[in-house]
Structures are given as structure tokens and as C-alpha cells.
Amino acid sequence: MSRGRPHHGSPRLQELASDLNAITIQALPLDSGFQASMSNGFVLLDYENPEQDPSLVSLEGRGSSTFLEEPHQVEAFREAFGSIQRSALSETAAIRLIEQLREETTK
């Protein structure tokens, strides 16, 4: 789903709303302001045995990706993720938003 009103997102919204036991949904309201992840997507990778497999970050760019392994780099993205989580709607509010958007797209 892209920023703003979903035009073709109704099936995906239905899927998300119907599988709430398996996932945690968070949504950022458009008025939450600029977020640290808006320039690039990233994934924090934490493993079961951090001594053997330390955490890392996968940066996703247009046509490429990069892995960051240095502890200070991983921590910077962990802090960015925490900031995004704090700005997000509660899970209950996010579900209500998804249901509202789903209703709007099926009218």
C-alpha cells in the first residue's frame, strides 16, 4: 500500500484485517511528520544466537541493497525503528484505520 488513499489495496486490506492473530499491525498517520525511514526502507535482522550471528541491517534501495554490520550502525537503525514505533497508531487504532480504508475502497 502506498502513501495516501489505497486505490487497489482492498484485497490486501481484507487479508490484513482477517489474519490479526498472526501479525502485529502498526500504521503511521500521514500527519506524523517525517520519519527516519522515509529515505530508504530497512530491515533489522536479529538472530537467535547473537554471539554466533550478530544483528545486522539490510538497507533497501532502488535496484540494490546493502548490509550494515557494525554495532553502532545497527544501533542507529534500532533507534530509528523505535522512533517509528512511537509515532505509529496503537494496534487498535491501526486496525480501525484499515477497516475504514477497506470500506472506502469497496464503495
VENTABEL-V352217 format. One record per residue. PHI is phi in whole degrees, 0 to 359 (NA if undefined). PSI is psi in whole degrees, 0 to 359 (999 if undefined). Layout:
phi=PHI psi=PSI
phi=PHI psi=PSI
This chain:
phi=NA psi=137
phi=264 psi=174
phi=296 psi=138
phi=96 psi=201
phi=284 psi=130
phi=285 psi=132
phi=263 psi=324
phi=239 psi=21
phi=271 psi=356
phi=305 psi=312
phi=299 psi=321
phi=293 psi=319
phi=298 psi=320
phi=299 psi=315
phi=298 psi=315
phi=298 psi=313
phi=294 psi=335
phi=269 psi=351
phi=237 psi=44
phi=286 psi=347
phi=284 psi=339
phi=261 psi=347
phi=222 psi=162
phi=250 psi=127
phi=256 psi=132
phi=228 psi=145
phi=225 psi=141
phi=263 psi=123
phi=291 psi=150
phi=300 psi=333
phi=273 psi=11
phi=284 psi=350
phi=89 psi=181
phi=295 psi=135
phi=248 psi=154
phi=299 psi=337
phi=265 psi=2
phi=291 psi=337
phi=281 psi=324
phi=213 psi=150
phi=281 psi=153
phi=213 psi=157
phi=230 psi=127
phi=273 psi=127
phi=247 psi=111
phi=247 psi=139
phi=245 psi=163
phi=298 psi=322
phi=243 psi=88
phi=295 psi=338
phi=292 psi=321
phi=273 psi=321
phi=232 psi=89
phi=293 psi=155
phi=300 psi=152
phi=211 psi=171
phi=240 psi=134
phi=255 psi=118
phi=265 psi=128
phi=252 psi=119
phi=240 psi=180
phi=290 psi=107
phi=79 psi=8
phi=203 psi=167
phi=215 psi=157
phi=223 psi=144
phi=253 psi=133
phi=250 psi=131
phi=241 psi=341
phi=295 psi=135
phi=307 psi=320
phi=291 psi=329
phi=290 psi=314
phi=299 psi=317
phi=296 psi=323
phi=298 psi=319
phi=285 psi=330
phi=295 psi=320
phi=294 psi=319
phi=298 psi=318
phi=298 psi=318
phi=299 psi=320
phi=297 psi=318
phi=296 psi=316
phi=299 psi=320
phi=292 psi=332
phi=277 psi=344
phi=286 psi=156
phi=295 psi=157
phi=297 psi=163
phi=300 psi=319
phi=297 psi=315
phi=293 psi=324
phi=294 psi=319
phi=296 psi=317
phi=300 psi=318
phi=298 psi=315
phi=298 psi=316
phi=296 psi=320
phi=297 psi=314
phi=296 psi=321
phi=298 psi=316
phi=298 psi=318
phi=295 psi=325
phi=279 psi=345
phi=261 psi=0
phi=285 psi=999
